[in-house]
Amino acid sequence: ASAAFLITGGHVDVIAFEYQSAAEGGGGFGAEIHNEGGAAGAIVNGTRVEVESHYEPDETTIVIANGSTTIFGGNTYFWLPSDETDAANNGVPFVGIGMEGLAATDWNGNLTLTLTSVIFTGTGTGRFLLWTDSPAEILHFDSTDLANFDSLSVAPDTHTHYNWGFSEVGTYEITVGISADHVDDNIQTGTATYTFQ
């Protein structure tokens, strides 16, 4: 990977959005990759970053170790686990979706995240999945079936973890959109692209 920042371990929110309202000068949604730091902070370019830090999605690659795998639906996937201990034991980042930058009082209802595209570079057909496994397995994103698995509802000012699965060795450019109803600015949308390898 040739990105400026390679994240290979630690706790990091890959999908994280903030918002600047019209009253604050506009700008709308802004995407970032957020490392809260601390003893479990993200490992960036081989070094654990214990101070809070922010990275641009287009300058960052999330790296999944070849040895981190799981089975979902009878198929084996390279895996970013939803559990921090599993992530550490498999030598991969503990990847979250962080909406703490969006105050609940600023929004009517939940935010909707939409998987809009996955561009795979590698051999074969790269498939990307996002799912929860407790209390039951629920598939949220499936790059091979966007008609049925392209949407995820999340509450503002929350932090959540999911299982991320990748079927083949290669690079995945994953584009995610966000839409929500702002109390002053009405329906607002944004988008960002994230790279996994």
C-alpha positions as CSV (number, residue, x, y, z in Angstrom):
1,A,0.0,0.0,0.0
2,S,1.2,3.5,-0.9
3,A,-1.0,5.5,1.5
4,A,0.5,8.0,3.8
5,F,-0.9,6.2,6.8
6,L,-1.1,2.5,7.2
7,I,-3.2,1.3,10.1
8,T,-2.4,-2.3,11.1
9,G,-3.7,-2.6,14.7
10,G,-5.3,-0.9,17.7
11,H,-8.7,0.8,18.1
12,V,-9.7,3.2,15.4
13,D,-13.0,4.5,14.1
14,V,-12.8,4.2,10.3
15,I,-16.2,5.5,9.4
16,A,-16.6,8.8,11.4
17,F,-18.5,11.9,10.4
18,E,-18.8,15.4,11.8
19,Y,-21.2,18.1,10.6
20,Q,-21.0,21.9,10.2
21,S,-24.4,23.4,10.0
22,A,-25.5,26.3,7.9
23,A,-25.7,28.5,11.0
24,E,-22.0,27.6,11.7
25,G,-20.9,28.6,8.2
26,G,-21.9,25.6,6.2
27,G,-19.7,22.7,5.1
28,G,-22.1,19.9,5.8
29,F,-20.8,16.4,6.6
30,G,-17.1,15.9,6.9
31,A,-15.5,12.4,7.0
32,E,-12.4,11.4,9.0
33,I,-10.7,8.4,10.4
34,H,-10.5,8.9,14.2
35,N,-8.0,7.5,16.6
36,E,-9.0,8.1,20.2
37,G,-5.5,7.2,21.4
38,G,-4.6,5.8,24.7
39,A,-3.0,2.5,25.5
40,A,-5.2,0.8,22.8
41,G,-4.7,3.5,20.2
42,A,-4.3,2.8,16.5
43,I,-1.0,1.4,15.2
44,V,-0.1,3.8,12.4
45,N,2.9,3.2,10.2
46,G,4.2,0.6,12.7
47,T,3.9,2.8,15.9
48,R,1.1,2.9,18.4
49,V,-0.3,6.5,18.5
50,E,-1.5,7.2,22.1
51,V,-2.6,10.8,21.5
52,E,-5.9,11.5,19.8
53,S,-5.4,11.9,16.1
54,H,-7.4,12.3,12.9
55,Y,-6.6,11.1,9.3
56,E,-8.1,11.8,6.0
57,P,-9.8,8.7,4.4
58,D,-8.0,9.2,1.1
59,E,-4.6,9.2,2.8
60,T,-5.2,6.0,4.9
61,T,-5.2,2.3,4.3
62,I,-6.6,-0.3,6.8
63,V,-4.5,-3.4,6.6
64,I,-5.9,-6.9,7.3
65,A,-3.4,-9.6,8.2
66,N,-3.7,-12.7,6.0
67,G,-4.0,-14.9,9.2
68,S,-7.1,-13.2,10.4
69,T,-10.0,-15.2,9.0
70,T,-13.5,-16.3,10.0
71,I,-16.4,-18.2,8.4
72,F,-19.7,-16.5,7.6
73,G,-22.5,-18.2,5.6
74,G,-20.3,-21.2,5.0
75,N,-17.5,-19.1,3.3
76,T,-14.1,-18.0,4.7
77,Y,-13.4,-14.3,4.8
78,F,-10.4,-12.2,5.8
79,W,-11.7,-10.6,9.0
80,L,-11.8,-7.4,11.1
81,P,-13.6,-8.6,14.2
82,S,-16.3,-6.8,16.2
83,D,-14.6,-7.9,19.4
84,E,-11.4,-6.1,20.7
85,T,-9.8,-9.2,22.1
86,D,-10.4,-11.1,18.8
87,A,-8.9,-8.2,16.9
88,A,-5.8,-8.1,19.1
89,N,-5.3,-11.9,18.9
90,N,-5.6,-11.8,15.1
91,G,-3.2,-8.9,14.7
92,V,-5.6,-6.6,13.0
93,P,-7.2,-3.2,13.8
94,F,-10.3,-3.0,16.0
95,V,-12.4,-1.0,13.6
96,G,-15.4,1.0,14.8
97,I,-18.1,3.3,13.3
98,G,-18.0,6.5,15.4
99,M,-20.7,9.1,15.3
100,E,-19.8,10.9,18.6
101,G,-19.1,14.0,16.5
102,L,-22.8,14.3,15.8
103,A,-24.9,15.5,18.7
104,A,-28.2,13.6,19.1
105,T,-30.1,16.9,19.7
106,D,-29.1,18.1,16.2
107,W,-30.8,15.3,14.4
108,N,-34.4,14.0,13.9
109,G,-34.0,10.2,14.3
110,N,-31.2,8.0,13.2
111,L,-28.5,8.4,10.6
112,T,-28.5,6.1,7.5
113,L,-25.2,4.8,6.2
114,T,-25.4,3.4,2.7
115,L,-22.8,1.2,0.9
116,T,-22.7,2.8,-2.5
117,S,-19.8,1.0,-4.2
118,V,-16.9,-1.4,-3.7
119,I,-14.0,-1.3,-6.2
120,F,-11.8,-4.4,-5.8
121,T,-8.3,-4.7,-7.2
122,G,-7.0,-8.3,-7.1
123,T,-7.6,-11.7,-8.4
124,G,-11.2,-13.0,-8.5
125,T,-14.3,-11.2,-7.4
126,G,-13.7,-9.4,-4.1
127,R,-16.7,-9.5,-1.9
128,F,-17.2,-7.2,1.1
129,L,-19.5,-8.0,4.0
130,L,-20.5,-6.1,7.2
131,W,-22.4,-8.0,9.9
132,T,-23.2,-8.4,13.6
133,D,-23.1,-11.8,15.3
134,S,-24.8,-11.2,18.6
135,P,-27.5,-12.1,19.6
136,A,-27.9,-13.5,16.0
137,E,-26.0,-13.1,12.7
138,I,-27.4,-10.1,10.8
139,L,-25.9,-9.1,7.5
140,H,-25.9,-5.3,6.9
141,F,-23.7,-4.8,3.8
142,D,-23.0,-7.2,1.0
143,S,-21.2,-5.8,-2.0
144,T,-22.6,-8.6,-4.2
145,D,-26.2,-7.8,-3.3
146,L,-26.6,-4.1,-2.8
147,A,-30.3,-4.3,-3.7
148,N,-30.9,-6.0,-0.3
149,F,-27.9,-5.3,1.9
150,D,-26.7,-1.7,1.4
151,S,-28.1,0.2,4.4
152,L,-27.3,0.5,8.1
153,S,-29.1,2.7,10.6
154,V,-27.0,4.2,13.4
155,A,-27.9,6.7,16.1
156,P,-26.0,10.0,16.4
157,D,-23.5,10.3,19.2
158,T,-22.9,6.6,19.3
159,H,-20.0,4.2,18.8
160,T,-20.5,0.7,17.4
161,H,-18.4,-2.2,16.2
162,Y,-19.2,-4.8,13.4
163,N,-17.5,-7.7,11.7
164,W,-15.9,-6.7,8.4
165,G,-15.3,-9.6,5.9
166,F,-13.3,-9.6,2.7
167,S,-13.3,-12.6,0.4
168,E,-10.1,-12.3,-1.5
169,V,-6.6,-10.9,-1.1
170,G,-6.4,-7.4,-2.7
171,T,-7.4,-3.8,-2.3
172,Y,-11.0,-2.7,-1.6
173,E,-12.1,0.9,-2.1
174,I,-15.4,1.1,-0.1
175,T,-17.6,4.1,-0.6
176,V,-20.2,4.9,2.1
177,G,-22.8,7.6,2.0
178,I,-24.5,9.2,5.0
179,S,-27.9,10.8,5.1
180,A,-29.9,12.3,8.0
181,D,-32.5,14.9,8.9
182,H,-30.9,17.9,10.6
183,V,-33.2,19.9,13.0
184,D,-32.3,23.2,11.2
185,D,-30.9,22.2,7.8
186,N,-33.4,19.4,6.8
187,I,-32.1,16.3,4.9
188,Q,-28.3,16.3,4.6
189,T,-26.0,13.9,2.8
190,G,-22.3,13.2,2.5
191,T,-20.0,10.5,1.3
192,A,-16.5,9.1,1.8
193,T,-14.3,6.3,0.4
194,Y,-12.2,4.1,2.6
195,T,-9.3,1.7,1.5
196,F,-8.8,-1.7,3.0
197,Q,-6.0,-4.1,1.9
